C-alpha cells in the first residue's frame, strides 16, 4: 500500500510549474523569433532551428531521462535537469551568433529531457494511493503542458516588446533557482540497480535529428537530391539500429515489452500527430500576426492569450470530467477533429485579414480540440504501465509528442516555403505559405482522428479518469 504524502499538493504545484516551464520553453521564443532573426542573422528557413534544436534534443533524450529517473532516483534527476536548464538558458541569452543560440537551446533540451519524465515519476509516486486523486493530479499536471506552450507565446511578447528577446531565456534562471530551493517538497524515490543504454540514446537522438535536418533542408536542395535521400536513409538506419540495440542489450533504454501495455501504441501515435498539428499552428500563426498583419511582439502574444484561457478552463474543470463519462477514445477523436476544423478555418487567412475575423474564432476552435485530446491521450498512454516503468512510459509519451512537433514543424515549414512563405515583405506570398501550412496541419489532425478511431481499443475509460471527481480543482 502506498504511503500518503501530506505535502503532495504542494509537491504537485512544484511539478506542474516545472511542466509548465519545460513546455513553455518550446514556445516562448516564438514571438521573439523575428527580433532574433535580425540580431543573429537567421534566414527564414533556418529560423525554425531555434525551436527544433530544443525539441529534437528534448524528444530524443526523454527515454534516457526516464531511464535515469528510474535508476538514479527521480528527485535527483529532476534537480539535475534544472541545473542544466539554467546553464542552457545563460548560454542562449548570451548568444551573439546563430550557432551559439542553437547550442544554448540544445543544452536547454537536455535539461528538459531530465525534468519531464522525473516529474511524471514523482507525480505517480505521490498520488498512486488513490485513483481519484491521481485523476485530479493528472488533470492539473496535464493542463500545465499546453497552457505553458500557449502562455509562452504571450510572455514572449511581453519580454520582447518591453525588454529584449534575451529575457525569454533569462526568465528561466530565477525560476530554476527557486525550483531547486523547494525540491525538498518532493518525495525521495529510492534508486534501482541497473545500467544505462548510452548507445541506444545516441542512436535514437541522432536518428531523429538527422530526419528533421533532412526535411528542413529538402526545399532548398530538393527532395530528390542525393543529400536528402542519403540523410533520410541514414536517419532510418539509425532508428533501426536503435530498435536492434533494444532487442539485444540486457537493460535497454526502451524495453520493447512496454508496448504490450494496453493502448500505449495508439495513444502515443495520437500524441505524435497532435504535436505535429498543434505546434506548427502557433508557430505559423505567430508569424502571420507579425509578418502579415504587422503586429508588434506584445500585440502578437496578447492575440493568442484567449487560447490560453480556454485551454486552462477546459483542462482543469471539464476535460477530465468528460473523459470519465465518455472514455479516452471519443475524447481524442473529437479533439483531433476539432483541431482539424480550427486549422482548416485558419487556412482561409487573407493578406488584409483581421484578428477578430481571421484569427480569434478559428484559434479558439483549435484550442478546444487540443484541450479535449491532450490529457486523454496522455492518461491512456500512462495508465497501464506498472509503477516501476512510470519513468519509461512518461519518456515515451513525451518523446512522441515532441518528435511529432519537430517533424511536423519541419515538414510544414518546407510546405510553407514552397508556397511562398520565404518571401519576406511579399504579403500575398507569405499568406499563401502560411495558409498551406495550416491546411497541412489540418490534414495531420484529421488523419490522427481516423487512426485513433481505428486503432484504439474501445475501453470506456482509464481507472484514473473514470474516478476523477466532479470538481477537479476542489481540495487542492
Secondary structure, DSSP 8 states (H G I E B T S, - for coil): -----TTHHHHHHHHHHHHHHHHHTTTTTTTTHHHHHHHHT--TTTTHHHHHHHHHHHHHHHHHHHHHHHHH-HHHHHHHHHHHHHHHHHHHHH--SHHHHHHHHHHHHHHHHHHHHHHHHHHHHHHTT-HHHHHHHHHHHHHHHHHHHHHHHHHHHHHHHHS-TTHHHHHHHHHHHHHHHTGGGS-----------HHHHHHHHHHHHHHHHHHHHHHHH-TTSHHHHHHHHHHHHHHHHHHHHHHHSSS-SS-GGGGGSTTHHHHHHHHHHHHHHHHHHHHHHHHIIIIIS---HHHHHHHTHHHHHHHHHHHHHTHHHHHHHH-HHHHHHHHHHHHHHHHHHHTT--TT--IIIIIIHHHHHHHHHHHHHHHHHHHHHHTTS-GGGHHHHHHHHHHHHHHHHHHHHHHHHHHHIIIIIT-TT-HHHHHHHHHHHHHHHHHHHHHHHHHHHHHS---S--HHHHT--SSTTTT-
